[in-house]
């Protein structure tokens, strides 16, 4: 009997200046919208309540490892006031590995780097998850 492996989705988005509950909420919503056919990884995994890395470089190491493992990256670009430095780095890294990158929101719609290194931009998280389900339906 053949077992299907789940596609892996990494959820990327700003964290600095974003309240932890808000940053976690959209990631949890994405997991529910994508459904059981996808495995979801994100930077708050295991850090939902508080920071657990004693050295912040640990977060970068894990995020880069997660992006390597991922098939798809969904990027939250809904907050025009958010710092996108780390998020842009994740997008660039994913692009360099030929990962599918889907942005949602219009917080930085004129950002050359985000636009160049992504494949599709949607207005909402719901639309982004719908695109992923349609592109990667088994």
N, C-alpha and C positions, 0 to 999 in steps of 0.2 A: 504494500500500500504506500503510495506516494504522499508525503506530507508537504504542504505548502509552507514556505517560510514567509514570514511577514516582512513587508517593506519597512525600512527604518526611516523615520522622519525626525530630523533635529529641528527644534523650535528655537529660533534666534530672535532676540529683541533687546531693547535697552533695559538695563537694570539700575544703573547709577541715576539717582534722583527719582526713581519710580518706587512707590511703596511696595514692599514685598507682597502683600496680599493681592495687589493689582497685577503684579508681574506673574504671580502664580495662577491667578484666575483665568487669564486668557489661555495659558498653556493647558490648564485642565479642560477648558472648554474645547480647545483644539483636539485633545485626546478623545473626548466624547464624540465630537463631530466626525473625526476620522474613522472611528469604530474599531472593531476587533481585528480588522485586516491589516492594521499597521501597529508597529511598535514605536512608541514616542519617547524621545530622549530630550532633555532640556537642562539648562544650567542650574535650576533650582532643585534638581533631583537629589534627595537626601539632605537638602539645605532649606527645606520649607519653613522651618521655625526660626532658624538662626544660621549664621555662617559657621561652617564646620571645618573649613580649610585653615590651617594655622599659617599658611603662606599663600597669598593670592595667586601665585604662579600655579598652584595646584588646580585652580579653577580653569586656567587657560589650558593646562595639560589635558584635563578631562574633556573640555569643550572640543579641543582639536581632535582628540581620539574619537569622540562621539561623531564629529563631522566626517572623519575618515570612514567610520562604520556606516554612516547614513547613506541612503539613496536619494533623499529629498531634503531640502531645507526650506522651511516656511519662516518668513521674516515679518515681524510686526513693525510697521512703519506708520503708526497711527498718531504718535505724539510729536508735533513739530518742535516742542521745547526740549525733547529728550536728547541726551548725548548719544550719538550713534557710532562713536569711535570703535568700541569693542564689537558692535554688531557689524559695522562695515568690514572690520578685520575678519570676522567669521564668514561674511559673504565672499570676500576676496579669496579666502582660503578654500572655501567650498567650490568656488568657480574654478580655481586652479586644479581641483581634483575632478572636474567635470561632473559635479553634482547638479541636479535640477534645483533651481532656486526660484521660489515663488514669494513675492512680497505682497503684503496687503496693507492698505491705508495710503494716505497721501501726505504724511508728515514731512517728508523730504523728497517730494516728487521731482524736484529739479536737481537732485544730487547726481552729478555725472557718474560717480563711482558706483553708487547703488544701482543706477539704471543700466549701466554698461555690463555689470557683473551679475545681473539677474536675468531670468528668462521670461517671467510673466508677472505683471502687477495686477492685482484685483483691488476692489474697493473695500471688501470686508473679509474677516476671518472665515465666515461661512462660505464665501465664494472661493477663497483659497483652498479650503478643505475639499470643496466640491470638485475643483480642478484636479487636485491630487487624486481623489477617488476615481475620477473619470480617466485620467492618464494612466493610472496604475492598477486598474481593476483587473483582477486575475480572470 
